[in-house]
Amino acid sequence: MNLRKRIILFFSITFAVVLGITSLIVFFSMAEYREQEFIQRLKEKTTTTLRLLIDVKEIDHDLLQALDETTINKLYDEKILLFDSAGHMIYSSVDDIVIPFSGRILKRLQEEENEISYREGEYDVYAHRMDDKGKTFFAIAKANDLYGKSKLIFLAWLLTGVFVLALLLEIAIAIYLSKQITDPITQLSSEVSSKNINNLSRISNPKTNDEISLLASSFNDMLSNVELSYSYQKNLIHHISHELKTPIAVLISNIERVMTDPNRENWQNHFEFQKNGLMQLASIITTLLDISKFETNKDQLVKEHLRVDEIIFEVFDSLKQLNPDSHFELDIHEHVRDVEVLTIMGHKRMLTIAFINLFKNAIEYSEDKTVKVEISATDERVSITVSNGGTTLSLDEQERLFEYFFRGENSRKKIGIGLGLVMVDKIAHLHQGAITYSVSRNGENSFRLILKKN
């Protein structure tokens, strides 16, 4: 059963049950009220008859019976019996209605039971004790409330008609509302089912400002993420295959040369070359794994107190061994009076990777292999500016500098896959910081890495 039918069925059944229970409550409450009201009328009638019989001395039994026959009896179809305290009948209305077991009822009244009422077929029977001027009397009345029952029957038909009409109206409303609710869902489902890896176009967003609109917006966000992930995966495979193909081919060629070179003295150089190539492959793979780990679980980083300047010096030493012709110039801002202000909360391995990638990039694109590093600090953050001379980036290239696999015009004929600065950017964000690029006043490339202390 689809959602629309379930909505119609649910609301129809719920409405029918609620309206039916309400109608029954109204009907039975009215029936109870009719019975109580009719008994009260019987009580008033017996009381009035007794007073006419006792208080108006001139009236005799024949006249009272005549009054009863011509007026009250026509209205109530009733039988009235009056008794004195000794149980002798002092009055009986003129009609053919019989009150069975009147003697038992009278006996119960004499035994101090004040009121008795019960149903006898279509008739209501009511008996009660009456005290007048120190004397006790007993009355038994039996009547059929035709007028009250006719109103009750009319109420039953009215409630039935209202129930049927309201139910039909509710079903029509439920059909209309279910259509309004399910049509956007059906359209959304149809558009969603048509999406695949080759069709990631955005679905139409209904302008209803409700949960369906929110769902469509969330699905479009998911499509954007899927498209980005797919694009990343596609580009990743393309770049990995392109970038790893050359080093692997070089390593294979070098192995072949080693195998055919009879001079064992040259083997050391070949193995050293092989080692550097493998280290390059390991660096590429580690970088890709780190990116994946950052994107899936950022809480894996366990931070500790670290001195930024000490990490930078360690990176200088490592890069010096790999690039002997490189030159580093470190300048700590004059406002930094105490090196302790250069302490931040961070992950040492991640920050080391960031600085290695940042400084290697500066070395690679510097004209003279010189890298200038300036450190400044405030109460809340530490700022590291890395500058190098070389070809600067255009405005369009600057906007895409920290995208996956982006490489500018100045990267031609240079080894790399465009992930180094992406790593730096992600590590900066993990430390609640940021990295920016600009062209300095003297025309140099300038990267500014900002790291929060806490």
N, C-alpha and C positions, 0 to 999 in steps of 0.2 A: 504494500500500500504506500503510495507516494505521500509526500508531505502535505500537499493540498487536501487530499481526501482525509488524511488524519486530522488536520485542523478543523475541517467541516464536521467530521464525525465527533471529535472531542468536544467542540463548542456546542454542537446540537444536543448531545447526550447530557453534558453538564447543565446546559440551560434548561432542558426538559426536566431533569431531576430536581433542580432548584425551584423552578416554577411550579412543578407538580407538588413538591413538599409544601411550598408556600400556599398553594391553592387549597390543599387538604387541611392545613392549619386554619386557614380562613373559614372553610366550610364547617369543620368540626367545632371551631370556636363559636360560630354563629348558631350551630345546632344546640350547643350547650346553653348559649344565651337564650335561645328560643324556649328551651325547656324551663329554665329558671324563671324567665319572664312570664310564661304561661302559668307556672305554679303560683307565682306571686298574684296573678290575676284571679286564680281559683281561691286563694286565701282571702283576697279582698272581697270576692263575691260571697263566700260563706260568712264572712264577718258582717257584711252589709245585710245579708238575709237575716242573720240572727238579731241584729239590732232592730230591723223592721219588725221582727216578730216579738221582741221583748219591749222595746221602747214605745212603739206606737200601739197603744192599747186598743184603739178602735179597729185596727186591722184584724181580720180573722183569717183562718187558714185558707178558706176558699178564695178570698181576694188576693192573698199573697201568691197562691198557686197560679191564679189568673195572670197576675203581673209576671210571674216567672215564665209562664207559657208564651205570653204575647211578646215579650221583649228578650230577656236574657237567654232563654233556651234556644231561640232562633239563632242567636249569635254564637253560642258556645257548644251546642249539642251536649249538654251537661246533665249530670245527675247529682243532686245535693241531698244529703241526709244530715239532720241535726238531732242530737241526743242531749238529755240533761245529765246531771252528775250520777244519777242512778242507772243510766243506760237505757232509759225509755226514749223512744223516738218521739220528738216533738214537731218534726217537720220532714216532709219528703216531697221533692219536686215532682211535677206531673210529666212523666215521660216513660218510655218503655226500656230505658237503659238499666241494666242490672249491675249491682256492685257485689261480686262474689266475696264470700268470706268477710262480710262487713262485721260480723260478730267477733271474729278474731282481731280485726283491726281495732274495734272498740275496746276490747279487753286490753290490748297493748297500750292504748291511750290511757285507760284507767290505771294502769300500772306505772304511771308517771313518765311515759314516753311522750314527749311534746309534739313531735312531727314525724310523719311517715309519708314517704313518696316512692312510687314505683311505676313502671310501665306495664300496661296490660293490652297487648296488641297495638292497635292504633290509638289507644286511649292513655291518658295520664291520670293516675289516681293520687289524690293528696288528702291526708287526714291530719288534723291538728287539734290541740286542746285550746279552749278559749275561756278566760275568766272575766266575768262581768258583775260588778257590784257584789263581790264576795261569793258569787255562784260560779260553778264550773260547768262548762258545756263542751260537747265534742261535735266535730263536723267531719264528714267524709264527702269528698267531691270527686267526680269522675267526668272527664270531658275529652273531646277530640279537637285538637288545635288545627282545624282545617286551614284557617287563614295563615297561621305561622308556618305550617308545613308547605303551603303553596309558595310562600316567600322563600322558604328554604330550597324547594325544588327549582324555583326561578334562579336562585343564587347558584345552584349546582350547574344548571345549563349555562348561566352567564360565565362562571369560572371555566367550564369546559370550552366554551367558545373562545374566551380570552386565551386559554392555554393553546388551543389549536392555531389561532390567528397569530399569537406571539411566537409560537414555535416556527410557523412558516416564515414569518418575518425574520426571525433569528437565523434560519437556514439561508435565506436570501442574503442577509448581511454577512454571514460566515462565508458564503461563496464569494461575495465581492471582496471581503477583506483577505481571504485566503489567496485570491488572485493577485491582489496588491502586494501581498507578502511574498508569494512564491515566484511571481514572474521575474523579479530581479535575480532571485536565487537560481531559477532555471536558466536565465540568460548568462549568469555568471558561470554556472556549471557547464553550459555549452561552450563558452569561450575558453574555460580552463581545460576542458577535454581536448580542445584543438591545439593546445600548446605542446611542443616538443623541442628537442635540442636545435632544430632548424627553424623553429618559429617561436621566438621569445618576445614577440611584440606585446605591448601592454594591453590589458583588457580595459574596456570602458568602465569608468567609475560613475555609478548612479549618484546624482546630486540630491540625495535624500538625507544626508547627514545622520545616518543611523548605523546600526551594526553591520548591515550589508555593505554600505559604503566604506566602513572601516575595514571590513574583510577584503573588499576589492583593493583598497589602498595597500593593505598588508601583503596581499598576493602580488601586487605590482612591485612592492619593495623586494619580495622574495625573488621575483623574476629578474630584478636588477642584480641581486646578489648572485643568482644562478648564472646570469649572463657574464657577470664579472669573473666568477669562478671558472666558467667554461673558457672565457677568453684567456684567463690566466693560465689554465691548464694547457690550452692549445698553444699559446705563446711559449709556455714553459717547455713543452715537448719540442717545439721548433728550435728554440734557442739552445736547449741542452744538446739536441742532436747536432746543431750547427757548431756549438762551441766545443763540445767534447770530441767531435770528429777529428779536428785538427790535432789536438794533443795526443789522442790515441794513435793516430796515424804516425805522428812523429816518434812516439815511444816504440811502436812496432818497427819502424824503420831503423831506429837506433839499436834495437835488439838484434835485428838482422845484420847490422854492421858489426856488432860485437861478435856475433857468431862466426862471421867471415874474416874478422881481423886477426891475423896470426900474432900480432904484436901485443903481448899481454900488458905492456906498459900503458897502452892507450885505454885499457879496460876501465881503469879508475875514472878517467874523464867521462867515459860512456855511462858508467854507473851513477856518477854524480849528476849527469844530465838526466838520467832516468829518475833519480830521486826527486829532483826539482819538478819534473813533469808530474810525477805522482802526487807531490805536495800540492801542485796546482789543481789537480783533479779533486783531491781531498778537500781543498778550500772551497771549490765550487759546490761539492755535495754538502759540506757542512753548512754553508750559507743557505742553501735551499732547505735543509732540515730545520735550521733555526727559524727561517721565515714561517714554515709550517707550524712549528711549535708555538711561536708568538701568536699566530692567528687563532689557534685552537684553545690555548689555555694560558692566559696572561698571568694567572696567579702562581705559576711555577717559579717565578723569580723570587728568590729569597734575598732580601736586601740587608746590607750591613754598612757600618761607617767606613767610608773610603776617602782617602786624600786624592783629589783629582790630579794634582801635580805629580804625585808619585806614579800613578798609572801612566801618565803621559811620558815620564822619563823611561819607564819600562818599555813602552811602545817604541820610543826613540831608539833604544838599544837593540830591540828585535829587528826593526826596519833597517838599521845601520848594517846589520849582518847580512841582510838580504840585498840591500842596495848600498854598497860601500861608497858610491859616488854621491849619495844624497847628503844634504846639509840642512840641519834644523836650527832655527833661532827661536828661543823661548823668552818671552817678556812678561813678567808679572806686573800688573798695574800698580802704580805708585800708591793708590789708595789702600792696597792690601798690606796692612801693617803686621798681621799675624797669619801665618800659614794655616792655622787651624780653621780660618774662615773658608778655606778651600775644601773642607770636609762635607761630604754629602751622604745620603742614604742611597745605596745602589747595589747593583749586582756586578761584581768585579769582572767576570768573564764577558758579560754582555758589553760593559763599557769598554773593555779592552778591544773587543771586536769592532765596536763603533770607532774608536780612535785609530785602529789599524786601517780600517776601510777609508776613513776620512784623510789620514795622512798619506796612504798609498795613492789615493786619488790625486792629492796635491802634488806628490812626487811625479806621478805619471804625466800630468798635464802642465808641469812647470818647465820653463825653457832651460833653466839652469839647475834643476833638481833641488832648488832651495825652497824650504817651507818655513813660513813665519807663523809662530803661534803666540797669541797674547791671551793671558788669563786675567779676568777681573771678577769681583764678587760683591754681592750685597748681603743683607741679612737673610734674604729668602732664596737666592739662587747664585749659581756660578756660571759665568759666561766664558766660552772658549772660542776665540776667533782664529781661523786658519786661512792664511793668505798665500798665494803663489802667483808668480808672473807667468803669463801664457795667454793663449787665445781665450777670450771671454765668450760667454754665451749670449745669444740673441734673446729678446724678450719672449718669443714663442718657446724657445728651448728652456728658458728659466721656469716657465709655468709647468713644464713636463719633467723637470729635472728629477723629481723624487717618485716618478712612476716606474712600475715594473718594466725592466728591460729597455728603458730609454737610454739612447746614446746620441750625443750631439754630433755636430759636424766635426768638432775637434777630436773625436774619438776614432776617426778612421785610421786604419793600420795599427790600432792599439788593441791589445788583448783585454778581453772583458766581456761580461754579459749584461751589464747594466743592473746589478743587484747590490752593489756596495753601498751606494747612497740610500737605497731603499732600506737596507739594514740599519744604517745610521738613523734614518728618520723614525723607524719603528722603535728602536732602542730609546731614542729621545722621548718618544711618547710614553713608553713604559716607565720612564722616570719623570713623568709629568712635565716634560720639557718640549723643546722644538728645535728644528734646524732650519736656517734660511740661507739663501744665496743672494749675493749682490756683487756689483762691480764697484770697487773702492775708487776713491778720488784719483788715485794715481794709476788707475786702469788695471788693477789686479783682480783676480778671482778671489772672492772673500766668502767663506762659510762661517756662520755664527751658530754654535751649538750652545743651547741654554739648558741647564739641568737644575731642577729644584733640589734644595737641600733636604727637605723632608718628604 
